[in-house]
Amino acid sequence: MKQKVLIAFLLCGLASFVACGSSNNNNTIPPPPSHRALISNLTSSRVDIADTSRDVLVNASSADTPGLLVLSSDKKFTVLLSPVTNSVSLYNNTQQGIAGSATLAGPSESLVQSVDNATILAAVPAEAAVLGQAPGAVDVVTVSSSTTSTILTRQPSIPLGGVRFLATSPNGNRVVAMSDAVSNPANPGGALGRVWVLQTSLVNTNTQPYQEVVSPVWDRPVFAVATADNNFAYVLNCGMECGGTQASVVKIDLTTNLVVGSPLAIPSGATVAFLSGNTLYVAGSDPSVSCGGTGFPPPCGGLTAVDLGTFTASPPVVIAGGYHGRVALGGNNLLFVGARGCTILRNTDPLQGFGCLSLFETVKLTASVVPPTPFTAPAPDPGDDITGMTTIANRNEVYAAQGGELLIYDTTTGKRKIQNNPPIIVGKAIDVVAVDF
């Protein structure tokens, strides 16, 4: 698919990064559309820009091998994380370009940004530690701006052994930091894992900005989501899927940094979750999950709805397997759950088969697995990993970075949209965020 459009794309003016059909002849980037999505293009070192009101690519701008994208709370900026150079870049969504960048102390796969856009925190699990401590730290990058420039500066790191995942409260005052690979002092010889809560107002001060949530309940914690009132967070223990014992959901109080009650066991696994009202939808792939008579290719995963009021779990619904790391709630009560490393079942018909994307109907409580990413020989099979997803506001659509391409799904049908001129990513799409003004 990518090879077929390469020549046409080049003829449209690759050097100018201007979309086909534009009347702009001065090699400047035209004003951004009101509704758009940013797609990180790793192998082409740029950010592709889509007009989401028309489902077309309209522009692109240079970036340093971008992967993960994190949209600021005010949608003015997007933080780009490069898995190649271990750098973070601040992308100005209005000006459509990089405002500044800084290099982290090592590879990272999780970061958050403060609500005032002045600080970026990134988990670097292999960062060298002081003598006697396990490697790992939260890198602190400050953002200072003037009328002429924006400067990103890496400040002294916050040493947290093996820290790998970060999650922030809605108001940005607290950040939950998790390690899934270090021993727990509260559970010697038991399951691995530690959890801390950072108070962001204390970052870059002389006061220790974190406090550990001391508890023996941690069992490979990998994900957290905070409540709308900023008072609580729910941490997912990956358990057996990540080499531990039991997947579960753990409630912590962000005002006291204490565990509330006992963990809620999730037999179907727990690596990612989506909070909607008082329901937490948890996805994972515990090895015990059976595909049953679904027809999905094994091994399968599970989707469990947790009632946070009673802190009880409904029976899990079988979904595609793999490591689940992306989830988005589209229109028509359709929850999109993406995995990587799933078992792919292709068919001669590209609209059939099973891939890494599962759809869960939150009203009917039923699930389906959509066909894998289409590809055209002689291009190598890119797989079907879901590395990014975003809901398109005011439209019944979800954009997915899937198998290195950008696919668009219609939430009224649960199917991939078939277009005469689909938005083709020349390169490898890694992540996607929607920016609406």
C-alpha positions in Angstrom: 0.0 0.0 0.0 2.8 2.4 1.0 4.8 1.7 -2.3 1.8 2.4 -4.5 1.4 6.0 -3.3 5.1 6.9 -2.9 5.5 8.4 -6.4 2.3 10.3 -6.2 3.2 11.7 -2.8 6.6 12.9 -4.0 5.0 14.6 -7.0 2.8 16.5 -4.6 5.8 18.2 -3.1 7.5 16.2 -0.4 10.1 18.9 0.3 7.5 21.6 0.9 5.3 19.3 3.1 2.2 20.9 1.4 -0.8 18.8 0.6 -1.9 18.0 -3.0 -4.2 20.5 -4.6 -2.9 23.4 -2.5 -2.6 26.8 -4.2 0.2 27.8 -1.9 3.4 28.3 -3.9 5.7 29.9 -1.4 6.6 26.7 0.5 5.0 27.9 3.7 2.7 25.8 5.8 -0.9 27.0 5.4 -3.0 27.7 8.5 -4.1 24.6 10.3 -7.7 23.3 9.9 -10.1 23.8 12.8 -10.3 20.0 13.3 -7.2 17.9 12.9 -5.2 15.0 14.1 -1.4 14.7 14.5 0.2 11.4 13.5 3.8 10.7 14.6 5.7 9.2 11.6 8.8 7.5 13.0 10.7 6.4 9.9 10.0 9.6 7.9 10.9 11.8 10.9 7.9 14.1 10.8 4.4 14.7 12.1 1.7 14.2 9.6 -1.4 16.4 9.9 -4.9 15.2 9.0 -8.0 17.3 8.6 -10.4 15.2 10.6 -13.5 16.9 9.1 -12.5 15.5 5.7 -10.3 12.5 6.7 -7.4 13.7 4.5 -3.8 14.4 5.1 -3.1 18.1 4.6 0.4 18.8 5.8 3.5 17.5 7.6 6.2 19.1 9.6 9.7 17.8 10.5 10.3 16.1 13.8 13.0 14.0 15.4 11.9 10.3 14.9 8.7 10.8 16.9 6.9 8.0 18.6 4.6 8.6 21.6 2.5 11.7 21.5 1.1 13.4 24.7 -1.4 16.3 24.2 -1.3 19.1 26.7 -4.4 19.8 28.7 -5.1 23.0 26.9 -4.3 21.4 23.5 -1.8 24.1 22.6 1.1 21.8 22.6 2.0 18.1 22.0 5.0 16.5 23.6 6.8 14.1 21.2 9.0 11.3 22.5 11.6 9.7 20.3 12.4 6.0 20.9 15.5 6.5 18.7 17.3 9.5 20.2 15.6 9.4 23.6 14.6 13.0 23.2 11.4 14.9 24.1 10.2 17.7 21.8 7.6 20.3 22.4 5.4 20.7 19.3 3.4 24.0 18.9 0.0 22.9 17.6 -0.9 26.3 16.3 2.4 27.1 14.5 2.7 23.4 13.4 6.4 23.0 14.3 8.9 22.0 17.0 9.3 24.7 19.7 12.2 23.1 21.5 13.7 19.8 22.6 15.8 18.1 25.2 17.5 14.7 25.6 16.6 12.3 28.4 19.1 10.2 30.3 17.8 7.0 28.6 14.9 5.3 26.9 11.4 6.1 28.1 7.9 4.9 27.2 5.8 7.1 29.6 5.6 10.8 30.2 3.3 13.5 31.5 3.1 17.2 31.2 2.1 19.8 33.8 -1.2 21.7 33.2 0.7 25.0 32.8 2.9 23.3 30.1 6.0 24.3 32.1 7.3 20.9 33.1 7.6 17.5 31.4 8.2 14.4 33.5 9.4 11.2 31.9 10.0 7.7 33.4 13.5 6.4 32.6 13.8 2.9 34.1 17.4 2.3 33.2 18.9 5.7 34.3 22.0 5.3 36.4 21.4 5.5 40.1 23.4 6.6 43.1 25.4 3.9 44.8 23.2 1.4 46.6 20.0 2.2 44.7 18.3 0.4 41.8 18.6 2.2 38.4 15.7 4.3 37.4 14.5 7.9 37.7 11.9 10.4 36.7 13.6 12.9 34.4 12.5 16.5 34.8 12.4 18.8 31.8 11.4 22.5 32.3 10.0 24.7 29.5 10.9 28.3 29.4 9.5 30.6 26.7 10.1 34.1 25.5 8.8 36.1 22.6 11.6 34.7 20.4 12.4 31.2 21.6 11.4 28.2 23.7 14.0 26.3 25.7 13.7 22.8 27.1 16.2 22.1 29.9 16.7 18.8 31.7 16.9 19.4 35.5 18.2 17.0 38.2 16.3 13.7 38.1 14.1 12.2 40.8 15.6 8.8 41.7 12.9 6.1 41.8 14.2 2.6 41.3 12.9 1.0 38.1 10.2 3.6 37.5 8.6 2.8 34.2 5.0 4.2 34.1 3.5 7.6 35.0 -0.1 8.7 35.3 -1.4 12.2 36.3 -4.4 13.4 38.1 -6.8 15.6 36.0 -5.6 18.8 37.7 -1.9 17.8 37.4 -1.2 18.1 41.1 -0.3 14.5 41.6 1.6 12.0 39.5 1.4 8.2 40.1 4.8 6.6 39.4 5.0 2.8 39.0 7.8 0.3 38.8 7.0 -3.3 37.7 10.5 -4.8 38.0 12.0 -4.0 41.4 11.5 -5.8 44.7 9.0 -4.4 47.1 10.4 -3.6 50.6 6.9 -4.2 52.1 6.8 -7.7 50.6 10.3 -9.2 50.8 10.7 -12.1 48.4 7.2 -11.6 47.1 5.8 -10.1 43.9 7.8 -7.2 42.3 6.5 -3.7 42.1 6.6 -0.3 43.8 4.3 2.8 43.6 5.0 6.4 44.5 3.0 9.6 44.4 4.7 12.8 43.2 3.5 16.2 44.3 4.2 18.3 41.3 4.4 21.6 43.2 7.5 20.3 45.0 9.4 19.3 41.8 12.5 21.4 41.4 12.4 22.5 45.0 14.6 21.5 48.0 11.7 19.4 49.4 11.4 15.7 48.4 8.6 15.7 45.9 7.4 12.1 46.3 6.1 9.7 48.9 6.0 5.9 48.4 2.6 4.1 48.7 4.0 1.5 51.1 2.0 -1.8 50.7 2.5 -5.5 50.1 -0.2 -5.6 47.5 1.8 -4.6 44.5 2.2 -7.2 41.8 3.8 -5.7 38.6 1.9 -2.4 38.6 1.8 -1.0 35.0 -1.1 1.5 34.7 -3.1 4.0 36.7 -6.1 6.3 36.1 -7.2 9.0 38.5 -10.8 10.1 39.3 -12.3 13.3 38.1 -12.3 14.8 41.7 -8.5 14.2 41.8 -8.7 12.4 45.2 -8.2 8.8 44.1 -6.4 6.7 41.6 -6.9 3.1 40.5 -3.6 1.2 39.8 -3.6 -1.9 37.7 -1.4 -4.9 38.8 -0.5 -6.8 35.7 0.1 -10.0 37.6 0.7 -13.3 35.8 0.7 -11.7 32.3 3.9 -9.8 33.3 5.5 -12.6 35.3 3.7 -11.9 38.5 1.0 -13.7 40.4 -2.5 -12.1 40.2 -3.8 -9.2 38.2 -5.9 -6.8 40.2 -7.1 -3.2 40.6 -5.9 -1.3 43.7 -7.5 1.9 44.9 -5.1 4.6 46.4 -6.0 7.8 48.2 -4.0 10.7 46.5 -4.5 12.9 49.6 -2.9 10.4 52.0 -0.8 8.2 49.7 -2.4 5.1 51.2 -4.1 2.0 49.8 -7.8 2.0 50.3 -9.3 -1.4 51.1 -8.1 -4.7 49.4 -7.2 -5.3 45.8 -9.9 -6.4 43.4 -8.7 -9.5 41.6 -9.2 -9.4 37.8 -8.9 -13.0 36.4 -8.8 -11.8 32.8 -5.7 -9.7 33.2 -5.1 -5.9 33.7 -2.7 -3.8 31.6 -4.9 -0.8 30.5 -8.2 0.7 31.6 -10.7 3.4 30.7 -12.7 5.2 33.3 -16.3 6.2 32.2 -18.4 7.6 35.0 -18.4 5.1 37.8 -17.3 2.2 35.6 -13.7 1.2 35.0 -13.2 -1.0 31.9 -10.1 -3.1 32.4 -8.3 -5.1 29.6 -5.6 -7.7 29.8 -4.5 -11.1 28.7 -4.1 -13.4 31.6 -2.8 -16.8 30.4 -5.9 -18.5 31.9 -8.3 -16.7 29.5 -10.0 -19.1 27.1 -11.3 -18.1 23.7 -14.2 -20.4 24.1 -16.5 -20.5 21.0 -15.7 -16.9 19.9 -13.6 -18.0 16.9 -10.9 -15.5 17.9 -7.4 -16.9 17.3 -5.8 -17.9 20.7 -4.4 -16.9 23.0 -7.3 -14.5 23.9 -7.6 -11.6 26.3 -10.5 -10.3 28.4 -12.4 -7.1 29.1 -13.8 -6.6 32.6 -16.2 -3.9 33.7 -15.5 -2.8 37.3 -18.3 -1.0 39.3 -16.3 1.5 41.4 -19.2 2.1 43.7 -19.4 -1.4 44.9 -15.8 -2.3 43.8 -17.0 -5.4 42.1 -16.1 -6.9 38.7 -18.5 -8.2 36.1 -17.7 -11.5 34.3 -15.0 -10.8 31.7 -15.8 -10.7 28.0 -13.4 -12.3 25.6 -11.4 -10.1 23.3 -8.3 -10.3 21.1 -5.1 -11.3 22.9 -1.7 -9.6 23.1 -0.5 -6.8 25.4 -3.3 -4.2 25.6 -2.0 -0.7 25.8 -4.5 1.6 24.1 -8.1 2.2 24.7 -10.6 4.9 23.5 -14.3 5.4 23.9 -15.9 6.3 20.6 -19.5 7.3 19.8 -22.4 4.9 20.0 -21.1 3.4 23.3 -18.3 1.6 21.4 -15.1 1.0 23.4 -12.0 0.5 21.2 -9.3 -1.7 22.8 -6.0 -2.0 21.1 -3.2 -4.6 21.7 0.2 -5.4 20.3 1.7 -8.8 19.7 -1.7 -10.4 19.2 -2.3 -13.5 17.0 -3.3 -12.3 13.5 -5.7 -14.3 11.3 -5.8 -12.9 7.7 -8.2 -13.7 4.9 -8.1 -13.2 1.2 -10.8 -10.6 1.8 -9.2 -7.6 3.6 -12.5 -7.0 5.4 -12.4 -10.3 7.1 -10.1 -12.0 9.6 -9.0 -11.1 13.2 -6.4 -8.6 14.3 -5.3 -6.7 17.4 -8.3 -4.3 17.7 -11.3 -5.3 19.7 -14.6 -3.5 20.0 -16.7 -3.7 23.2 -20.3 -2.5 23.2 -20.7 -1.0 26.7 -24.5 -1.3 26.6 -24.9 -4.8 25.1 -21.7 -6.1 26.9 -20.6 -7.9 23.8 -17.2 -7.9 22.0 -15.9 -8.4 18.5 -12.4 -8.4 16.9 -12.0 -6.4 13.7 -9.9 -7.6 10.7 -6.2 -6.8 10.7 -4.5 -3.9 8.8 -4.7 -4.4 5.1 -1.3 -4.4 3.2 -0.3 -4.8 -0.4 2.6 -7.0 -1.6 5.5 -6.7 -2.1 5.4 -4.6 1.1 6.3 -6.8 4.1 3.5 -7.7 6.4 3.6 -4.8 9.0 1.7 -6.8 11.6 -1.3 -5.3 13.3 0.0 -3.7 16.5 -2.2 -0.9 17.8 0.2 1.8 18.9 -2.1 4.8 19.1 -5.8 5.7 19.1 -7.9 8.8 19.4 -11.6 9.7 19.3 -12.6 12.3 16.7 -14.9 14.8 18.4 -18.4 15.5 16.9 -17.9 12.7 14.4 -18.6 9.0 14.7 -15.0 8.1 14.1 -11.9 6.8 15.8 -8.4 7.2 14.3 -6.0 4.3 14.9 -2.3 4.0 14.3 -2.4 0.3 13.4 0.3 -1.8 11.8 2.2 1.4 11.0 -0.6 2.9 9.1 -3.5 5.3 9.9 -6.9 3.6 9.8 -10.3 5.3 10.4 -13.2 3.5 12.0 -16.9 4.3 11.8 -18.4 3.9 15.3 -21.9 3.5 13.8 -20.9 0.3 12.1 -17.8 -0.7 14.0 -16.0 -1.2 10.7 -13.0 0.4 8.9 -14.0 3.2 6.6 -13.4 2.5 2.9 -12.4 5.6 1.0 -11.4 6.3 -2.6 -8.5 8.3 -1.4 -7.6 7.2 2.1 -5.0 9.1 4.1 -1.8 7.0 3.4 1.1 7.4 5.8 4.4 7.2 3.8 6.5 5.8 6.6 5.5 4.3 9.9 2.7 5.7 12.0 3.2 5.2 15.7 0.7 7.5 17.6 -2.1 9.8 16.9 -3.8 12.6 18.9 -6.8 14.8 18.0 -6.4 18.5 18.2 -9.7 20.4 18.0 -10.2 24.1 18.3 
